[in-house]
Amino acid sequence: MTKRSAADGGIPLRKRLLVRLLIASVLIAGCSVAATAWLAVQTTTSALRQEQGQDLADDVAILARLSGYAAGHPDWKGVGPTVRELARRTGRRIALTTSDHAPVADSAPHGSPLPPSPAATVDPLHTDTYTQRGAQLSGVDPRAVGPYLLPAGERARIDGLAVKRQSCFAANGIRTTIRHTPGGRPYLVGTDGAQGTAYVPDQCADGALNTPTPTEQRGLNDLRRLARGCITRAGLDPDLGMFLTFDPGHAGPGSRYLVAKVAEGADDGQMQKAQQCADDAYRAQLDPYVAPTAQLFLGGGDRTAPRFVMSPANKAKVVGAAALVLAVTVAVTAVVASRLVRPLRALTEAARQPPDQHVRVPVTTRDETGLLARTFNELTERRERLEAQRKAMVSDIAHELRSPLTNIRGWLEVARDGLVEPDPALLASLHDEALVLQRIIDDLQDLAAADAGTLRLHREPLDAGDLLDQVTAAHRVAARTAGVALRTEGAGEPCLDADPVRMRQVLGNLVSNALRHTPAGGTVTLAARADGDDAVLSVTDTGTGIAPEDLPHVFDRFWRAEKSRSRRTGGSGLGLAIVRQLVDAHGGTTTAASEPGTGSVFTLRLPATSGDAPGGTPVDSGG
């Protein structure tokens, strides 16, 4: 298992806390981006449509206003204030030039370049019927009245006729309103807003209101004169009649509609030619009264305010989308946070419990929090084991110290009371008990120093063969007394960088343990060999062996394979624990292998140094 997989505890990728947080963040970010994009598209599209519609309405209004100015003035001399006022109201740059681009009026500073192309042509005699409301079917702006402008006298007289007709309509239950054309002629508008009415009572249909006034008649006579040449060239009767009508079915409210009358039986082509002649003559008649054709240029202008202002509906969309994203974010965060916090709260509650309760946390997930819960439970179990070992150790220490102290105290009290004489045998027994106490205390001190990391090692180059010989010599007498053969073996004994005193203590504890468990006639063998970069030392006996269920506990403190053994026959129970601590302090490892009835092997593996000693031969130390 790699370091990474070990650290992750084998957690599946989809279960890892980081991945889940990333997924939640991506979902929230995706929802936010999608909502923002949708809202931006909707708002921008709506705003652009509003802006385009507003710009188109502004363009139409500008063109209509300038066309009206041209229809009522013979030139453009006074159009400057009108241009500046329109530019200020619409926020657009407005410029007028002649057909050859000579400047007429401009809302921008003098010398500013014009837009690349004109937006429209201002010509009241040729208006766009789709953008100029009220334009006549002949394409002439209805505000271009020319010689048909009624003087005050005629206007008053014809206004009286309009009032009279309105009264007539009212007497017949028809409600009308009087309005006026740009030339001053009145007309009636019914309740539907159309010029005239759908029904005209007989007593009201006197024709007086629609009869041309003297001024209008003079204009018509002049118009016939202007059209005579065109009509003659078209092969038509030059004396055909022409008149102006105010029929709402042909034009907008109050507009004039020029009609050319031709002889009966004339075909459609002749009628169209006659009408065209009449229209051309009408434009020629109005031309001296209107401003010349001009080019209209429209630009973005010098706007300091936004082109559009967000509408209340768009503001509501923004607020609604923001609230929705916020709600989704809060909901997702709450769900993820609750799932993450639940096991953490359980861990917190378990950690707050008294140590002696050893509370465990249920593992409900397979992510990092589940791994943390499992680790917490393992720590709890380890703490239980340590607590049990601590209690057992305290009990064992008390037991091991109580026995020799009880013996010493008892013999001293008996000697004090004079019941026995302090002869050499008694003193020797008391000395042996004191040595037992001293050995237990020294062993505990070594273990405490090793546990605290304060055990001092005086390392020096150490020949493994010499080390085995020294240990064998120190235990030769004990081996002969027990009737056990003590042997050494070596094959290219390595050199160690170790503390010789501590290593003699390690091997001495192993040899002492082997001698105690090996019956007379048995053998204890010390061996050393090199294994790569390690030096391997072993102590092998042919004793009673260790049961498989007891083998994992041989290095535990105060542990004895035979519970019936005393501290004299079975040792203090700390020797093998000291062996493991001292070998660990040297950077090595300790292992034990055994078969009941065959014997045991204790193996030490320590780092070796360069410079191997020559090999030796087996040495029999007695038996």
C-alpha positions as CSV (number, residue, x, y, z in Angstrom):
1,M,0.0,0.0,0.0
2,T,1.4,3.4,-0.9
3,K,1.8,6.3,1.5
4,R,-1.1,8.1,-0.1
5,S,-3.5,5.1,0.0
6,A,-2.5,4.5,3.6
7,A,-3.2,8.1,4.5
8,D,-6.5,8.0,2.7
9,G,-7.5,4.8,4.6
10,G,-8.7,3.1,1.3
11,I,-11.5,5.6,1.0
12,P,-13.1,5.5,-2.5
13,L,-12.6,8.6,-4.6
14,R,-16.3,9.5,-4.7
15,K,-16.5,9.2,-0.9
16,R,-13.6,11.5,0.0
17,L,-14.5,14.7,1.8
18,L,-12.4,16.9,-0.6
19,V,-14.1,15.4,-3.6
20,R,-17.6,15.9,-2.1
21,L,-16.8,19.5,-1.2
22,L,-15.5,20.1,-4.7
23,I,-18.6,18.5,-6.2
24,A,-20.9,20.7,-4.0
25,S,-18.8,23.8,-4.9
26,V,-19.0,22.9,-8.6
27,L,-22.8,22.4,-8.4
28,I,-23.3,25.7,-6.6
29,A,-21.0,27.5,-9.0
30,G,-22.7,25.9,-12.0
31,C,-26.1,26.9,-10.8
32,S,-24.9,30.4,-10.1
33,V,-23.2,30.7,-13.6
34,A,-26.3,29.3,-15.3
35,A,-28.7,31.6,-13.5
36,T,-26.5,34.6,-14.1
37,A,-26.0,33.7,-17.7
38,W,-29.7,33.2,-18.2
39,L,-30.6,36.4,-16.4
40,A,-27.9,38.3,-18.3
41,V,-29.2,37.1,-21.6
42,Q,-32.8,37.8,-20.8
43,T,-32.2,41.2,-19.3
44,T,-29.7,42.2,-22.0
45,T,-32.1,41.0,-24.8
46,S,-35.0,42.8,-23.3
47,A,-33.0,46.0,-22.7
48,L,-31.6,45.9,-26.2
49,R,-35.0,45.5,-27.7
50,Q,-36.2,48.4,-25.6
51,E,-33.2,50.4,-26.7
52,Q,-33.7,49.6,-30.3
53,G,-37.4,50.4,-30.1
54,Q,-36.6,53.7,-28.3
55,D,-33.9,54.5,-30.9
56,L,-36.3,53.8,-33.7
57,A,-39.0,55.9,-32.1
58,D,-36.5,58.7,-31.6
59,D,-35.3,58.4,-35.2
60,V,-38.9,58.6,-36.4
61,A,-39.7,61.6,-34.1
62,I,-36.6,63.4,-35.3
63,L,-37.4,62.9,-38.9
64,A,-41.0,63.9,-38.4
65,R,-40.0,67.1,-36.6
66,L,-37.5,68.2,-39.2
67,S,-39.9,67.2,-42.0
68,G,-42.5,69.4,-40.4
69,Y,-40.0,72.3,-40.1
70,A,-39.2,71.9,-43.8
71,A,-42.9,71.8,-44.7
72,G,-43.5,75.1,-43.0
73,H,-40.3,77.1,-43.9
74,P,-38.9,77.9,-47.4
75,D,-35.3,77.3,-46.1
76,W,-33.2,75.9,-43.2
77,K,-31.9,79.2,-41.8
78,G,-33.6,78.9,-38.5
79,V,-33.4,75.2,-37.9
80,G,-30.4,75.3,-35.6
81,P,-32.3,75.7,-32.3
82,T,-34.7,72.9,-33.3
83,V,-31.7,70.6,-34.0
84,R,-30.1,71.3,-30.7
85,E,-33.3,70.9,-28.8
86,L,-33.9,67.5,-30.4
87,A,-30.3,66.4,-29.7
88,R,-30.7,67.4,-26.1
89,R,-34.0,65.6,-25.7
90,T,-32.9,62.3,-27.4
91,G,-29.2,62.3,-26.5
92,R,-28.3,61.8,-30.2
93,R,-26.1,63.8,-32.4
94,I,-28.1,65.4,-35.2
95,A,-26.6,66.9,-38.3
96,L,-28.3,68.3,-41.5
97,T,-26.4,68.8,-44.8
98,T,-27.4,69.7,-48.3
99,S,-27.4,67.0,-51.0
100,D,-23.7,67.7,-51.7
101,H,-22.9,67.5,-47.9
102,A,-22.6,71.2,-47.3
103,P,-23.4,71.7,-43.6
104,V,-26.8,73.1,-42.7
105,A,-27.0,72.5,-38.9
106,D,-25.2,70.3,-36.4
107,S,-25.6,69.6,-32.7
108,A,-21.9,68.6,-32.4
109,P,-19.1,71.1,-32.2
110,H,-17.9,72.6,-35.5
111,G,-15.5,70.4,-37.4
112,S,-16.7,67.1,-35.9
113,P,-16.7,64.3,-38.5
114,L,-20.0,63.1,-39.7
115,P,-21.3,59.5,-39.4
116,P,-20.3,57.4,-42.5
117,S,-23.8,57.5,-44.1
118,P,-27.0,59.5,-43.7
119,A,-29.9,58.0,-41.7
120,A,-32.6,59.6,-43.9
121,T,-33.5,62.3,-46.4
122,V,-35.6,65.2,-45.2
123,D,-37.9,66.1,-48.1
124,P,-41.5,67.1,-47.2
125,L,-42.5,66.6,-50.9
126,H,-41.4,63.0,-50.9
127,T,-42.0,61.5,-47.5
128,D,-41.9,57.9,-46.4
129,T,-45.5,56.8,-46.0
130,Y,-44.4,54.0,-43.5
131,T,-42.7,56.4,-41.1
132,Q,-44.6,59.6,-41.5
133,R,-48.0,59.4,-40.1
134,G,-50.6,61.5,-41.9
135,A,-48.6,61.7,-45.2
136,Q,-50.8,62.0,-48.2
137,L,-51.1,59.2,-50.7
138,S,-49.1,61.5,-53.1
139,G,-46.2,61.3,-50.7
140,V,-46.4,65.0,-49.7
141,D,-46.2,65.9,-46.0
142,P,-49.7,67.2,-45.0
143,R,-48.0,70.1,-43.2
144,A,-46.8,71.5,-46.5
145,V,-49.8,73.7,-47.3
146,G,-48.2,76.3,-49.6
147,P,-50.8,78.5,-51.3
148,Y,-53.6,76.6,-49.6
149,L,-53.1,78.2,-46.2
150,L,-56.4,79.8,-45.3
151,P,-56.4,83.5,-44.3
152,A,-58.1,84.5,-41.1
153,G,-61.3,85.6,-42.7
154,E,-61.9,82.4,-44.7
155,R,-60.9,80.4,-41.6
156,A,-63.5,82.1,-39.5
157,R,-66.2,81.6,-42.1
158,I,-65.5,78.0,-42.6
159,D,-65.2,77.4,-38.9
160,G,-68.8,78.7,-38.7
161,L,-69.8,76.1,-41.3
162,A,-68.1,73.4,-39.2
163,V,-69.9,74.5,-36.1
164,K,-73.2,74.4,-38.0
165,R,-72.6,70.9,-39.2
166,Q,-71.6,69.8,-35.8
167,S,-74.8,71.1,-34.4
168,C,-76.7,69.3,-37.1
169,F,-75.0,66.1,-36.3
170,A,-75.7,66.6,-32.6
171,A,-79.4,67.2,-33.4
172,N,-79.4,63.8,-35.0
173,G,-77.7,62.1,-32.0
174,I,-74.2,62.0,-33.5
175,R,-71.4,63.3,-31.3
176,T,-68.5,64.9,-33.2
177,T,-65.4,67.0,-32.5
178,I,-64.0,69.8,-34.7
179,R,-60.3,69.6,-35.7
180,H,-58.2,71.5,-38.1
181,T,-55.7,70.7,-40.9
182,P,-52.3,72.4,-41.0
183,G,-53.8,74.7,-43.6
184,G,-56.6,75.8,-41.2
185,R,-59.5,73.9,-42.8
186,P,-61.8,72.4,-40.1
187,Y,-63.2,68.9,-40.2
188,L,-65.4,66.7,-38.0
189,V,-64.2,63.7,-36.2
190,G,-66.6,61.1,-34.9
191,T,-66.4,59.1,-31.8
192,D,-64.1,56.5,-33.5
193,G,-61.5,59.2,-34.3
194,A,-62.0,59.0,-38.0
195,Q,-62.5,62.1,-40.2
196,G,-66.2,62.5,-41.0
197,T,-68.8,59.9,-39.9
198,A,-70.1,56.7,-41.2
199,Y,-73.6,58.1,-41.4
200,V,-74.4,61.7,-42.5
201,P,-78.1,62.8,-42.1
202,D,-79.7,64.3,-45.2
203,Q,-80.3,67.7,-43.7
204,C,-76.6,67.9,-42.8
205,A,-75.3,66.9,-46.3
206,D,-75.3,70.4,-47.8
207,G,-71.7,70.1,-49.2
208,A,-70.8,73.6,-47.9
209,L,-68.0,72.5,-45.6
210,N,-66.2,70.6,-48.3
211,T,-66.4,73.3,-51.0
212,P,-63.0,75.0,-51.7
213,T,-62.5,78.5,-50.4
214,P,-61.4,81.3,-52.7
215,T,-57.8,80.8,-51.6
216,E,-58.0,77.1,-52.2
217,Q,-59.7,77.7,-55.6
218,R,-56.9,80.0,-56.7
219,G,-54.4,77.3,-55.7
220,L,-56.4,74.7,-57.8
221,N,-56.5,77.0,-60.8
222,D,-52.8,77.5,-60.6
223,L,-52.4,73.7,-60.2
224,R,-54.4,73.1,-63.4
225,R,-52.1,75.5,-65.3
226,L,-49.0,73.8,-64.0
227,A,-50.4,70.3,-65.0
228,R,-51.7,71.3,-68.5
229,G,-48.4,70.7,-70.3
230,C,-47.9,67.3,-68.8
231,I,-51.5,66.3,-69.6
232,T,-51.2,67.5,-73.2
233,R,-47.9,65.5,-73.6
234,A,-49.8,62.4,-72.3
235,G,-52.4,62.8,-75.1
236,L,-55.2,63.6,-72.6
237,D,-57.8,66.4,-72.5
238,P,-55.9,69.5,-71.2
239,D,-59.2,70.8,-69.7
240,L,-59.8,67.8,-67.5
241,G,-60.9,68.7,-64.0
242,M,-58.8,68.6,-60.8
243,F,-60.0,69.1,-57.3
244,L,-58.9,68.4,-53.7
245,T,-60.9,66.1,-51.6
246,F,-60.8,65.4,-47.8
247,D,-62.0,61.8,-47.9
248,P,-60.9,59.9,-44.8
249,G,-60.9,56.7,-46.8
250,H,-58.0,57.9,-48.8
251,A,-55.8,59.8,-46.4
252,G,-55.2,60.5,-42.8
253,P,-57.2,63.1,-40.8
254,G,-57.3,66.5,-42.6
255,S,-55.0,65.6,-45.4
256,R,-55.6,66.7,-48.9
257,Y,-56.0,64.1,-51.7
258,L,-55.5,65.4,-55.3
259,V,-57.8,63.7,-57.8
260,A,-57.5,64.1,-61.6
261,K,-60.8,63.6,-63.5
262,V,-60.6,62.1,-67.0
263,A,-63.2,61.6,-69.7
264,E,-65.5,58.7,-69.4
265,G,-64.2,55.5,-71.1
266,A,-60.6,56.3,-70.4
267,D,-58.5,53.3,-69.6
268,D,-56.4,52.7,-66.4
269,G,-53.2,53.8,-68.1
270,Q,-54.7,57.2,-69.0
271,M,-56.0,57.6,-65.5
272,Q,-52.6,56.8,-64.0
273,K,-50.9,59.3,-66.3
274,A,-53.4,62.0,-65.4
275,Q,-52.9,61.3,-61.7
276,Q,-49.1,61.4,-62.0
277,C,-49.3,64.7,-63.9
278,A,-51.5,66.1,-61.1
279,D,-49.1,64.9,-58.4
280,D,-46.0,66.4,-60.1
281,A,-47.8,69.7,-60.6
282,Y,-48.8,69.7,-56.9
283,R,-45.1,69.2,-55.8
284,A,-44.0,71.9,-58.2
285,Q,-46.6,74.2,-56.8
286,L,-45.5,73.6,-53.2
287,D,-41.7,73.6,-53.9
288,P,-41.2,77.4,-53.3
289,Y,-42.9,77.1,-49.9
290,V,-40.8,74.3,-48.4
291,A,-37.1,73.9,-47.5
292,P,-34.8,72.2,-50.0
293,T,-34.0,68.5,-49.6
294,A,-31.5,67.8,-46.8
295,Q,-29.5,64.8,-45.6
296,L,-30.1,63.7,-42.0
297,F,-27.1,62.3,-40.1
298,L,-27.7,60.6,-36.7
299,G,-24.9,59.6,-34.3
300,G,-24.5,58.2,-30.8
301,G,-24.1,61.6,-29.4
302,D,-22.3,62.6,-26.2
303,R,-24.3,60.6,-23.8
304,T,-23.3,60.5,-20.2
305,A,-26.4,58.5,-19.0
306,P,-27.0,54.9,-19.7
307,R,-28.7,54.1,-23.0
308,F,-31.3,52.3,-21.1
309,V,-32.5,51.9,-17.5
310,M,-33.4,48.5,-16.1
311,S,-37.1,48.1,-15.9
312,P,-38.9,47.0,-12.7
313,A,-39.6,43.7,-14.4
314,N,-35.8,43.1,-15.0
315,K,-35.0,44.2,-11.5
316,A,-37.5,41.7,-10.2
317,K,-35.8,39.0,-12.3
318,V,-32.4,39.9,-10.9
319,V,-33.7,39.8,-7.4
320,G,-35.6,36.6,-8.0
321,A,-32.6,34.8,-9.6
322,A,-30.3,36.0,-6.8
323,A,-32.7,34.8,-4.2
324,L,-33.1,31.4,-5.9
325,V,-29.3,31.0,-6.2
326,L,-28.9,32.0,-2.6
327,A,-31.6,29.6,-1.5
328,V,-30.0,26.7,-3.4
329,T,-26.6,27.6,-2.0
330,V,-27.9,27.7,1.5
331,A,-29.8,24.4,1.1
332,V,-26.8,22.5,-0.5
333,T,-24.5,24.0,2.1
334,A,-26.8,23.0,4.9
335,V,-27.1,19.4,3.7
336,V,-23.4,19.0,3.2
337,A,-22.5,20.7,6.4
338,S,-25.0,18.6,8.4
339,R,-23.6,15.4,7.0
340,L,-20.1,16.5,7.8
341,V,-20.8,17.9,11.2
342,R,-22.9,14.9,12.4
343,P,-19.9,12.5,12.9
344,L,-17.7,15.3,14.2
345,R,-20.3,16.1,16.9
346,A,-20.3,12.4,17.8
347,L,-16.5,12.5,18.1
348,T,-16.7,15.6,20.2
349,E,-19.3,14.0,22.5
350,A,-17.2,10.9,22.8
351,A,-14.0,12.8,23.5
352,R,-15.8,14.7,26.3
353,Q,-16.7,11.6,28.2
354,P,-14.6,10.4,31.2
355,P,-11.6,8.4,30.1
356,D,-12.7,5.3,32.1
357,Q,-15.9,5.0,30.0
358,H,-14.0,4.3,26.7
359,V,-16.9,5.5,24.5
360,R,-16.8,4.5,20.9
361,V,-18.2,6.3,17.9
362,P,-20.3,4.5,15.3
363,V,-18.8,4.6,11.8
364,T,-21.5,5.6,9.4
365,T,-19.6,6.9,6.4
366,R,-16.6,5.8,4.3
367,D,-15.1,9.3,3.9
368,E,-12.4,11.1,5.9
369,T,-14.9,11.6,8.8
370,G,-15.4,7.8,8.9
371,L,-11.7,7.3,8.8
372,L,-11.4,9.7,11.7
373,A,-14.1,7.8,13.7
374,R,-12.3,4.5,13.1
375,T,-9.0,6.0,14.2
376,F,-10.7,7.4,17.3
377,N,-12.1,4.0,18.1
378,E,-8.7,2.4,17.6
379,L,-7.2,5.0,20.0
380,T,-9.9,4.2,22.5
381,E,-9.1,0.5,22.2
382,R,-5.4,1.2,22.5
383,R,-6.1,3.3,25.6
384,E,-8.1,0.5,27.1
385,R,-5.2,-1.9,26.5
386,L,-2.7,0.6,27.9
387,E,-4.9,1.2,30.9
388,A,-5.2,-2.6,31.5
389,Q,-1.4,-3.0,31.1
390,R,-0.8,-0.1,33.5
391,K,-3.1,-1.7,36.1
392,A,-1.5,-5.1,35.6
393,M,2.0,-3.6,35.8
394,V,1.2,-1.7,39.0
395,S,-0.2,-4.9,40.4
396,D,2.9,-7.0,39.3
397,I,5.3,-4.4,40.6
398,A,3.5,-4.4,44.0
399,H,3.6,-8.2,44.0
400,E,7.2,-8.5,43.0
401,L,8.3,-5.9,45.6
402,R,6.0,-7.2,48.4
403,S,7.4,-10.7,48.5
404,P,11.1,-9.9,49.1
405,L,10.2,-7.0,51.4
406,T,7.9,-9.3,53.4
407,N,10.7,-11.9,53.8
408,I,13.3,-9.3,54.8
409,R,10.8,-7.7,57.3
410,G,9.8,-11.0,58.8
411,W,13.4,-12.2,59.3
412,L,14.4,-8.9,60.8
413,E,11.5,-8.9,63.2
414,V,12.3,-12.5,64.3
415,A,16.0,-11.6,64.8
416,R,15.0,-8.4,66.7
417,D,12.8,-10.5,69.0
418,G,15.7,-12.9,69.7
419,L,13.9,-15.9,68.3
420,V,16.7,-16.7,65.8
421,E,20.4,-15.8,65.7
422,P,21.6,-13.6,62.8
423,D,23.9,-16.4,61.6
424,P,25.7,-16.3,58.2
425,A,22.9,-18.4,56.6
426,L,20.2,-15.8,57.6
427,L,22.3,-12.9,56.5
428,A,23.0,-14.7,53.2
429,S,19.2,-15.2,52.7
430,L,18.5,-11.5,53.5
431,H,21.3,-10.5,51.1
432,D,19.7,-12.6,48.3
433,E,16.3,-10.9,48.9
434,A,18.0,-7.5,48.7
435,L,19.6,-8.5,45.4
436,V,16.2,-9.5,44.1
437,L,14.9,-6.1,45.0
438,Q,17.9,-4.4,43.5
439,R,17.5,-6.4,40.2
440,I,13.8,-5.5,40.0
441,I,14.5,-1.8,40.6
442,D,17.4,-1.8,38.1
443,D,15.2,-3.4,35.4
444,L,12.4,-1.0,36.0
445,Q,14.8,1.9,35.8
446,D,16.1,0.7,32.5
447,L,12.6,0.3,31.1
448,A,11.6,3.8,32.4
449,A,14.7,5.3,30.7
450,A,13.9,3.5,27.5
451,D,10.3,4.6,27.5
452,A,11.3,8.2,28.2
453,G,13.9,8.2,25.5
454,T,16.7,9.0,28.0
455,L,18.5,5.7,27.9
456,R,22.1,6.5,27.2
457,L,24.1,4.3,24.8
458,H,27.9,4.5,24.6
459,R,28.4,3.2,21.1
460,E,31.7,1.8,19.8
461,P,32.8,-0.7,17.2
462,L,32.0,-4.1,18.6
463,D,33.0,-7.5,17.2
464,A,30.1,-9.9,17.3
465,G,32.4,-12.9,17.9
466,D,34.0,-11.2,20.9
467,L,30.6,-10.3,22.2
468,L,29.4,-13.9,22.1
469,D,32.6,-15.1,23.8
470,Q,32.2,-12.6,26.6
471,V,28.5,-13.6,27.2
472,T,29.4,-17.3,27.1
473,A,32.2,-16.9,29.6
474,A,29.9,-15.0,32.0
475,H,27.3,-17.8,32.0
476,R,29.5,-20.8,31.8
477,V,29.2,-21.6,35.5
478,A,25.4,-21.3,35.5
479,A,25.2,-23.6,32.5
480,R,27.4,-26.2,34.1
481,T,25.3,-26.0,37.3
482,A,22.1,-26.6,35.2
483,G,23.8,-29.4,33.2
484,V,23.2,-27.4,29.9
485,A,25.8,-27.2,27.1
486,L,26.5,-23.5,26.1
487,R,27.9,-23.2,22.6
488,T,28.8,-20.4,20.2
489,E,28.7,-20.4,16.4
490,G,29.9,-17.8,13.9
491,A,30.3,-17.5,10.1
492,G,32.0,-14.3,9.2
493,E,30.8,-12.6,12.4
494,P,30.0,-9.0,11.6
495,C,30.9,-5.8,13.5
496,L,28.4,-3.7,15.3
497,D,28.2,-0.1,16.3
498,A,26.7,-0.7,19.7
499,D,27.0,-0.2,23.4
500,P,29.0,-3.3,24.6
501,V,27.6,-3.2,28.1
502,R,23.9,-3.0,26.9
503,M,24.5,-5.7,24.3
504,R,26.0,-8.0,27.0
505,Q,22.9,-7.3,29.1
506,V,20.6,-8.2,26.1
507,L,22.4,-11.5,25.3
508,G,22.8,-12.2,29.0
509,N,19.0,-11.9,29.6
510,L,18.3,-14.2,26.7
511,V,20.9,-16.8,27.8
512,S,19.6,-16.7,31.4
513,N,16.0,-17.2,30.1
514,A,17.2,-20.1,27.9
515,L,19.0,-21.8,30.8
516,R,16.0,-21.6,33.0
517,H,13.8,-23.3,30.5
518,T,16.2,-25.9,29.2
519,P,16.4,-29.2,31.1
520,A,19.7,-30.9,32.0
521,G,21.4,-32.4,28.9
522,G,20.0,-29.7,26.7
523,T,21.9,-27.1,24.6
524,V,21.9,-23.3,24.4
525,T,23.6,-21.9,21.2
526,L,24.7,-18.3,20.6
527,A,25.2,-17.5,16.9
528,A,26.2,-14.5,14.8
529,R,26.0,-14.0,11.0
530,A,25.9,-11.2,8.4
531,D,22.7,-10.7,6.4
532,G,23.2,-7.9,3.9
533,D,23.6,-4.7,5.8
534,D,22.4,-6.3,9.0
535,A,24.0,-8.3,11.7
536,V,21.9,-11.2,13.0
537,L,22.4,-12.5,16.5
538,S,20.4,-15.5,17.8
539,V,20.0,-17.5,21.0
540,T,18.6,-21.0,20.5
541,D,17.7,-23.5,23.2
542,T,16.4,-27.1,23.2
543,G,14.0,-26.4,26.1
544,T,10.3,-26.8,26.7
545,G,9.3,-24.2,24.2
546,I,6.5,-21.7,24.2
547,A,2.9,-22.3,23.5
548,P,1.6,-20.5,20.3
549,E,-1.0,-18.6,22.3
550,D,1.7,-17.3,24.6
551,L,4.3,-16.4,22.0
552,P,2.9,-12.9,21.3
553,H,3.3,-12.0,25.0
554,V,6.9,-13.1,25.6
555,F,8.2,-9.5,25.5
556,D,5.4,-8.1,27.7
557,R,6.5,-6.8,31.2
558,F,6.0,-9.2,34.1
559,W,4.9,-12.0,31.8
560,R,5.9,-15.6,32.6
561,A,5.1,-18.6,30.5
562,E,4.5,-20.7,33.7
563,K,2.5,-18.7,36.2
564,S,3.6,-21.1,39.0
565,R,7.2,-20.1,38.7
566,S,8.6,-17.8,41.4
567,R,10.8,-14.8,40.9
568,R,13.8,-16.9,41.7
569,T,13.0,-19.8,39.3
570,G,11.1,-17.7,36.7
571,G,12.9,-14.4,36.9
572,S,11.2,-11.0,37.4
573,G,9.3,-11.1,34.2
574,L,11.2,-8.0,32.9
575,G,14.2,-9.5,31.2
576,L,12.7,-10.0,27.7
577,A,10.9,-6.6,27.9
578,I,14.3,-5.0,28.5
579,V,15.8,-7.0,25.6
580,R,13.3,-5.5,23.2
581,Q,13.7,-2.0,24.5
582,L,17.5,-2.1,24.3
583,V,17.5,-3.5,20.8
584,D,15.0,-0.9,19.7
585,A,17.2,1.8,21.1
586,H,20.0,0.4,18.9
587,G,17.8,0.6,15.8
588,G,17.2,-3.1,15.6
589,T,14.4,-5.6,15.9
590,T,13.6,-8.6,18.1
591,T,11.7,-11.7,17.2
592,A,10.9,-15.0,18.9
593,A,10.0,-18.4,17.4
594,S,9.2,-21.6,19.3
595,E,7.7,-25.1,19.1
596,P,6.5,-26.7,22.3
597,G,8.8,-29.6,23.3
598,T,11.5,-28.6,20.8
599,G,12.9,-25.3,21.9
600,S,12.9,-21.6,21.1
601,V,14.9,-19.2,19.0
602,F,15.3,-15.5,19.8
603,T,16.7,-13.4,17.0
604,L,18.2,-9.9,17.1
605,R,18.7,-8.0,13.8
606,L,20.9,-4.9,14.2
607,P,22.6,-2.6,11.7
608,A,26.2,-3.8,10.9
609,T,29.3,-1.8,10.2
610,S,32.2,-2.5,7.8
611,G,35.0,-4.8,8.8
612,D,34.0,-8.4,9.5
613,A,35.9,-10.5,11.9
614,P,37.3,-13.9,10.8
615,G,35.0,-16.8,11.2
616,G,35.2,-19.1,14.3
617,T,34.5,-22.7,15.1
618,P,31.9,-24.0,17.6
619,V,33.1,-24.0,21.2
620,D,31.7,-26.3,23.9
621,S,31.5,-24.5,27.2
622,G,30.6,-27.5,29.2
623,G,27.8,-29.8,29.8
